[in-house]
Amino acid sequence: MKQGEIWLANLNPGKGSEQKGLRPVAIISGNMLNQYLPIVIVCPLTSKIKNYKGNLVITPDKQNGLIEPSEILTFHIRSISKDRLVSKFGSLKQEQISVVKKGLDDILRY
């Protein structure tokens, strides 16, 4: 599991406005954490595009393995057990990872 990979994850159970269900997530934690800890830090994806400021919308391609345009819900960042990861879809491009990191920086800064 590496930073920028997109995995299908089981986010059940969820509470309130948390993202839940079987859905794709982007791993955003660094590779050292991913290698040594039993958790990863992820942002869930949704195909219900709202174009929230700071969220990246990605178009399906061979590299990411998605089947429909999806928005990375940066403000729903969470750590999850690796046991929740079901199967790998693909991965983000390096420039997309940078956009997600900038979105996270904006959320934490302002």
MARPAMAR-921207 format. One record per residue (C-alpha): x, y, z. Coordinates in steps of 0.05 Angstrom, whole numbers, plus 5000, padded with zeros to 4 digits. Layout:
<pts>
XYZ
...
</pts>
This chain:
<pts>
500050005000
503050654977
501251384977
496851564919
493850864909
486250804902
483050224938
476049964948
474750015023
469249795070
467750415111
461950105149
459650255201
459351005194
455851515237
452352165220
455252505159
461352045154
462451705087
460550985093
459450365052
463850005002
467350564964
473950774934
478951144977
485551484961
491351325007
494551975027
499051755085
506451735071
509851085051
513651005117
507151015157
504050555105
509750055112
510250015188
503250145217
496849735212
493050355189
493050825129
490451535123
485351595067
480552075034
474151745007
471751864936
464751984912
461551984843
456552504866
460653094843
459453744882
465854104863
467354314934
473054814937
479554434951
476953764927
480053444865
475453154813
478752594773
476752294707
477051544698
483151274662
487350644660
491950884715
486551034767
481950454748
475550844763
469350754721
466251444731
468652144748
469852204823
471152744873
476352634927
473052854992
479053175025
475053425085
473052705101
480252505116
480751915164
485351365186
482850655175
485349965190
488649625130
483549065143
478249535113
481949535045
478749034997
482249114930
486649604893
483550004836
489650384812
493251014831
493351774825
498352154783
503752524823
500753204805
493952964831
497152754897
500153454902
493253774892
490253334947
495953524994
494854264979
487454184994
489153855061
494054415076
488554935063
483654565108
488754545165
491255245155
484855655151
</pts>
